[in-house]
Structures are given as structure tokens and as C-alpha cells.
């Protein structure tokens, strides 16, 4: 496995803790044939040094990642204090395990698979792919201390 370049104030364990606790979508930037990147939001799960997401096999992001597996990501809350993790990665697409990952994502983000959305997504689980991001660079930032007295009241 390639060594991940790291930067920022957080230790590796702090990054892992943040990614494990952050129940917010990951913003994923992928390259397009026009030369302009596009950003989309995906539910994610951190597993070891990788980030996993599930997408439908016919989604445009699949075509884009097959054309160019290089991508960037950011996981950060929208509310102050601003902090998070961003990086660059190579994406790998695979069908094996997509249904199980989808179940795990539903439980992580919704607390259950028992919903109309859960039924819809799991009903087409055999059409899903795992997007496995293998970071080559990972950076953290945390403006908590400098924003201490700047948070909205």
C-alpha cells in the first residue's frame, strides 16, 4: 500500500476518530472530460485508511471515475467551528459488498434500513457499486480555538 502524505494539526488517531464520528456527507470532486471538476455529496464510511461510498452503477460519477480515478474529497461540517479532513485519492469501483455497504450506510446515516428510502435503495442493491477511495494525501484543519468567540449566538 502506498504511504499517505499527511498534513494538518490532527494526529492519525484524531483523523480516524473524526471520520468515524462524522455523520455528514463527504464532498467528492471528480474530473470530467470537459476539464472541469464536478463535486457531489455521498454518504461515506471510513474503514482503515480508506473511505467507502456506494453509488448506482449507472451514475455519471461511475463513468467519470472509470475515465480518471483521481479525485479529491472533503469531510467537514457546515457549522462553526470549522474543522475537517480533506484529501486526494485514487478511486476503485467494485461490485462485491455493495449491498452490505449500503445497509451499513443506511444505519449510519438514518439509524435504520426500515424506511421508504431504505427499501428503495436496498431493492436495487445488486445495481450498486462500492467506491473505494485510497488516499494519497490527507490533510486536517481545525479552527476551533481561533473561532472560540466568533461562533453565532
N, C-alpha and C positions, 0 to 999 in steps of 0.2 A: 504494500500500500504506500502511496506517495505521502511524504511528510506534509502536513498542513502548515502553511505560514500563518502565524498568529500575530495580532496587534491589539492594542487597547488595554484598558485598565483591569479587566477581569481575568482571573486565572482560568485555566481549563475547567476546573470543577465549578467555578461560578458560571461559566458559559453553559455547561451541561445543566446546572440547576435552573438557570433562566429558561433554557429551551424546554426543559421538562415541565416547568410550571406555566409557561406562557400559553394560554389557551386563546390565542389570537391567530388569524390567518397569516401565512407567510406571503410576502410580496415576491413574486418571481419574475425576473426580467429575462426574456429570451430574444435572440436575434431573429430578424425576418429577412426575407430575400430582398426587400427594398433597401436594406442597410440601416433601417431604423429599428431600435429595440421596441418591444411591447412589454407592458407589465400586467400581470394578472395575480389575483389572490387565490391561494389554495390552503386548505387545511393541511397541517403537517404533523409529523411525529418524529422526534429525534430518537435515533437508535444508534448507539455508539457514536462514531464520527460522522454518520450520515443523517440526512434529512429525507423523510419519505412522504410522498403525497400520492393521491390516487386521481386519475383522470380517465375520462371516457376515451376509448381507442380512436374515435372519430374527431376528437377535439383538435382544433388548429394547433394547439401547443405541442401535440404529438408530432405533427408534420414538421414544425419548426425545430424541435429538439432532435429529430432524426436528421435534419439538414445540417444542424450545428448544435452539438451537445453542450457547448459552452453557455453558461448562464450566470446570473447574479441573483442574490436573494437578500431580503431584509426581513427581520422579525423584530417589531418594535410596537409598543402601544401608541395610540394616537394622543393619549392624555399625558400631561406633565406629571412627574419629571421625566424628561426624555432620556431614554436608555434603550439599549438593544444590541442585536447581533446582526451583522451583515457579512456577506462574503461572495466569493466567486467559486463556481463548481463546475464539474462535468456531470451531465445527467445521463442516466442509464434507464432505459424503459424495459419493463419485463411484465409478463402476464402472470407468472406464478405468484400466488399470495395476494393478489389484488383484492379478492373478496374478503379475506381475513383483515387486511389493512383497512378496507372500507368500514368494516364493523368496528375496528378499534378507533378509527377517526370519528365515527358517529357517537360512540360512547364518550370519547374525549371532549367533543365539542357540544354535544346535545345531552349527554348523560344517559342516553338510551338509544336503542335501534328501533324502538317502538313509536314510530311516527309516520306520517304520510311520506315525508322526505326519506326517512329510513327505508320504508317499504319500496319506494320508487328506486332509490339507489341500489339497494340490495337485490331488487328484482332484475337488475341488469348487471350484476356483479361480474358475470362472465365476459362482459364487454369492457371491463375496466383494465387499466394498466397501472402498475406501480411506477412512479417517477422516483428514482433513487439518486439523490444529489450527493456527490462525493466532493466535498470542499477541497480546494487547493489553497485558498486564502480565507481566513475568518478573522473578523475584527469586532471588537465590542466598544461601546461607548456608554457613559453614564454621567449625565449632567445633574444628578440628584443634589449634590452639595451646592453647586452654583445656582440652582433654581429654588433652593430652600425657601426663600422669601418672595419668590416670583410666581408661586402657584396661585391659580384662581381661587378666590374665596367662595 
